[in-house]
Amino acid sequence: MVSVDIFIFSNCPDEFHFIASISILFYLAFIVFTGRLFSLVLSALFSEIRQYPSYNSSPGIYLNLEPLSWISLSF
């Protein structure tokens, strides 16, 4: 990464090198965070789709969103 950074930004000042490396790190962290959040939401949704038997209404698929409350606590 350093060699690519030196090759691409060889004529730029040192401040730009620092800003570019920090922005790349934030971009990678954002990709990891959104990927983890997306997988947590999907796993919580698909694990909680169940078919509940009901005596007073017609049977159907009901979604329980209660497990989504722990997602904000897991980060």
N, CA, C and O of each residue as an XYZ file, in Angstrom:
300
protein
N       0.826     -1.194      0.000
C       0.000      0.000      0.000
C       0.866      1.251      0.000
O       0.500      2.260     -0.604
N       1.999      1.193      0.667
C       2.880      2.359      0.698
C       3.476      2.606     -0.667
O       3.600      3.755     -1.092
N       3.851      1.535     -1.366
C       4.436      1.719     -2.695
C       3.406      2.272     -3.675
O       3.733      3.106     -4.519
N       2.166      1.809     -3.565
C       1.103      2.348     -4.416
C       0.853      3.802     -4.071
O       0.640      4.627     -4.960
N       0.877      4.123     -2.783
C       0.667      5.498     -2.337
C       1.772      6.415     -2.859
O       1.496      7.528     -3.305
N       3.002      5.958     -2.806
C       4.118      6.774     -3.295
C       4.049      6.914     -4.807
O       4.358      7.977     -5.347
N       3.649      5.853     -5.494
C       3.568      5.907     -6.947
C       2.464      6.855     -7.413
O       2.671      7.635     -8.342
N       1.305      6.794     -6.782
C       0.179      7.616     -7.230
C       0.349      9.072     -6.796
O       0.090      9.983     -7.582
N       0.779      9.298     -5.564
C       0.840     10.645     -5.017
C       2.292     11.128     -4.883
O       2.642     11.742     -3.875
N       3.123     10.863     -5.867
C       4.536     11.211     -5.723
C       4.769     12.716     -5.769
O       5.740     13.199     -5.188
N       3.906     13.467     -6.444
C       4.099     14.908     -6.560
C       3.239     15.711     -5.601
O       3.180     16.936     -5.708
N       2.574     15.051     -4.670
C       1.666     15.735     -3.754
C       2.377     16.023     -2.439
O       3.349     15.351     -2.093
N       1.892     17.024     -1.704
C       2.493     17.308     -0.386
C       2.186     16.215      0.631
O       1.306     15.384      0.409
N       2.906     16.218      1.737
C       2.767     15.170      2.752
C       1.398     15.182      3.421
O       0.908     14.134      3.842
N       0.781     16.342      3.522
C      -0.543     16.409      4.149
C      -1.563     15.612      3.342
O      -2.463     14.986      3.901
N      -1.410     15.645      2.019
C      -2.352     14.907      1.190
C      -2.155     13.403      1.363
O      -3.128     12.650      1.322
N      -0.928     12.956      1.554
C      -0.673     11.533      1.816
C      -1.400     11.083      3.072
O      -2.017     10.019      3.095
N      -1.322     11.901      4.117
C      -1.973     11.562      5.383
C      -3.479     11.511      5.225
O      -4.130     10.582      5.703
N      -4.035     12.517      4.549
C      -5.490     12.564      4.352
C      -5.960     11.388      3.501
O      -7.005     10.799      3.776
N      -5.190     11.046      2.467
C      -5.580      9.928      1.602
C      -5.530      8.598      2.351
O      -6.409      7.755      2.173
N      -4.524      8.406      3.173
C      -4.445      7.134      3.907
C      -5.533      7.030      4.962
O      -6.096      5.954      5.166
N      -5.838      8.135      5.637
C      -6.921      8.122      6.632
C      -8.269      7.874      5.950
O      -9.097      7.122      6.465
N      -8.485      8.501      4.801
C      -9.769      8.305      4.116
C      -9.915      6.865      3.622
O     -11.021      6.324      3.631
N      -8.822      6.239      3.191
C      -8.883      4.837      2.772
C      -9.227      3.950      3.963
O     -10.024      3.021      3.833
N      -8.631      4.230      5.125
C      -8.937      3.435      6.321
C     -10.393      3.591      6.741
O     -11.035      2.609      7.113
N     -10.930      4.828      6.686
C     -12.329      5.039      7.038
C     -13.257      4.348      6.043
O     -14.302      3.822      6.427
N     -12.879      4.348      4.778
C     -13.695      3.683      3.762
C     -13.741      2.175      4.011
O     -14.806      1.565      3.914
N     -12.604      1.575      4.329
C     -12.570      0.138      4.623
C     -13.358     -0.188      5.891
O     -14.052     -1.203      5.945
N     -13.255      0.666      6.910
C     -14.019      0.445      8.138
C     -15.515      0.556      7.869
O     -16.305     -0.194      8.442
N     -15.909      1.483      7.002
C     -17.326      1.638      6.658
C     -17.844      0.400      5.933
O     -18.960     -0.050      6.193
N     -17.036     -0.156      5.023
C     -17.448     -1.366      4.303
C     -17.624     -2.528      5.279
O     -18.597     -3.276      5.186
N     -16.690     -2.678      6.208
C     -16.785     -3.770      7.182
C     -18.003     -3.583      8.082
O     -18.726     -4.542      8.352
N     -18.239     -2.346      8.553
C     -19.364     -2.065      9.445
C     -20.699     -2.332      8.758
O     -21.576     -2.975      9.335
N     -20.861     -1.836      7.515
C     -22.137     -2.035      6.835
C     -22.350     -3.506      6.475
O     -23.481     -3.991      6.499
N     -21.278     -4.211      6.145
C     -21.418     -5.639      5.864
C     -21.842     -6.412      7.089
O     -22.678     -7.311      7.001
N     -21.270     -6.069      8.240
C     -21.638     -6.764      9.476
C     -23.069     -6.412      9.887
O     -23.826     -7.282     10.317
N     -23.429     -5.155      9.754
C     -24.791     -4.752     10.101
C     -25.808     -5.450      9.195
O     -26.842     -5.921      9.668
N     -25.515     -5.517      7.906
C     -26.425     -6.164      6.958
C     -26.583     -7.646      7.286
O     -27.696     -8.171      7.250
N     -25.487     -8.320      7.604
C     -25.586     -9.744      7.922
C     -26.326     -9.977      9.235
O     -27.063    -10.955      9.360
N     -26.140     -9.087     10.219
C     -26.863     -9.231     11.478
C     -28.363     -9.033     11.297
O     -29.171     -9.769     11.863
N     -28.723     -8.038     10.506
C     -30.147     -7.782     10.275
C     -30.781     -8.947      9.523
O     -31.881     -9.383      9.863
N     -30.094     -9.450      8.504
C     -30.653    -10.578      7.752
C     -30.777    -11.828      8.612
O     -31.783    -12.534      8.540
N     -29.768    -12.104      9.418
C     -29.850    -13.303     10.252
C     -30.943    -13.168     11.303
O     -31.627    -14.143     11.614
N     -31.117    -11.955     11.859
C     -32.184    -11.754     12.849
C     -33.559    -11.886     12.205
O     -34.472    -12.462     12.797
N     -33.708    -11.355     11.002
C     -35.010    -11.439     10.336
C     -35.352    -12.872      9.945
O     -36.460    -13.344     10.198
N     -34.397    -13.560      9.329
C     -34.709    -14.902      8.846
C     -34.797    -15.924      9.970
O     -35.450    -16.955      9.807
N     -34.163    -15.667     11.097
C     -34.292    -16.614     12.198
C     -35.605    -16.429     12.950
O     -36.043    -17.337     13.656
N     -36.229    -15.284     12.810
C     -37.453    -15.023     13.553
C     -38.711    -15.150     12.721
O     -39.801    -14.909     13.238
N     -38.609    -15.522     11.445
C     -39.820    -15.766     10.657
C     -40.309    -17.170     10.990
O     -39.659    -18.163     10.663
N     -41.433    -17.233     11.627
C     -42.006    -18.519     12.037
C     -43.484    -18.558     11.671
O     -44.122    -17.535     11.422
N     -43.975    -19.732     11.649
C     -45.398    -19.900     11.399
C     -46.061    -20.212     12.733
O     -45.940    -21.319     13.259
N     -46.763    -19.221     13.271
C     -47.410    -19.376     14.567
C     -48.824    -19.913     14.384
O     -49.602    -19.341     13.620
N     -49.170    -20.994     15.064
C     -50.562    -21.452     14.995
C     -51.465    -20.523     15.800
O     -51.108    -20.072     16.888
N     -52.588    -20.261     15.265
C     -53.504    -19.343     15.927
C     -54.904    -19.934     15.874
O     -55.311    -20.496     14.857
N     -55.633    -19.805     16.966
C     -56.979    -20.374     17.034
C     -58.039    -19.389     16.566
O     -59.086    -19.798     16.065
N     -57.778    -18.094     16.724
C     -58.798    -17.107     16.409
C     -58.649    -16.503     15.021
O     -59.587    -15.882     14.522
N     -57.499    -16.667     14.390
C     -57.308    -16.068     13.072
C     -56.736    -17.121     12.127
O     -56.349    -18.214     12.541
N     -56.697    -16.765     10.877
C     -56.164    -17.708      9.886
C     -54.652    -17.837     10.062
O     -53.996    -16.869     10.445
N     -54.090    -19.008      9.791
C     -52.643    -19.183      9.958
C     -51.869    -18.352      8.948
O     -52.293    -18.197      7.803
N     -50.742    -17.824      9.375
C     -49.916    -17.015      8.491
C     -48.507    -16.914      9.050
O     -48.203    -17.487     10.096
N     -47.667    -16.196      8.363
C     -46.289    -15.995      8.809
C     -46.221    -14.659      9.542
O     -46.556    -13.615      8.983
N     -45.790    -14.705     10.783
C     -45.683    -13.499     11.591
C     -44.214    -13.229     11.886
O     -43.440    -14.153     12.138
N     -43.843    -11.971     11.853
C     -42.441    -11.585     12.028
C     -42.256    -10.956     13.395
O     -42.927     -9.984     13.743
N     -41.343    -11.518     14.162
C     -41.037    -10.983     15.485
C     -39.781    -10.131     15.375
O     -38.701    -10.660     15.110
N     -39.903     -8.810     15.577
C     -38.770     -7.894     15.437
C     -38.088     -7.605     16.760
O     -37.232     -6.722     16.815
N     -38.425     -8.302     17.814
C     -37.816     -8.055     19.116
C     -36.307     -8.300     19.148
O     -35.606     -7.542     19.817
N     -35.753     -9.331     18.453
C     -34.301     -9.532     18.517
C     -33.491     -8.422     17.867
O     -32.280     -8.354     18.075
N     -34.129     -7.538     17.077
C     -33.373     -6.458     16.448
C     -32.911     -5.412     17.459
O     -32.088     -4.561     17.125
N     -33.426     -5.459     18.691
C     -33.031     -4.452     19.677
C     -31.614     -4.658     20.172
O     -30.989     -3.708     20.643
N     -31.075     -5.895     20.079
C     -29.721     -6.133     20.557
C     -28.663     -5.805     19.520
O     -27.473     -5.826     19.835
N     -29.063     -5.502     18.292
C     -28.067     -5.195     17.252
C     -27.314     -3.917     17.602
O     -26.101     -3.846     17.406
N     -28.008     -2.915     18.113
C     -27.328     -1.665     18.456
C     -26.382     -1.853     19.636
O     -25.439     -1.076     19.794
N     -26.611     -2.864     20.465
C     -25.743     -3.105     21.606
C     -24.539     -3.965     21.254
O     -23.588     -4.036     22.032
N     -24.562     -4.627     20.086
C     -23.487     -5.562     19.767
C     -22.281     -4.898     19.131
O     -21.250     -5.550     18.964
N     -22.370     -3.628     18.771
C     -21.234     -2.956     18.145
C     -20.416     -2.221     19.177
O     -19.414     -1.592     18.837
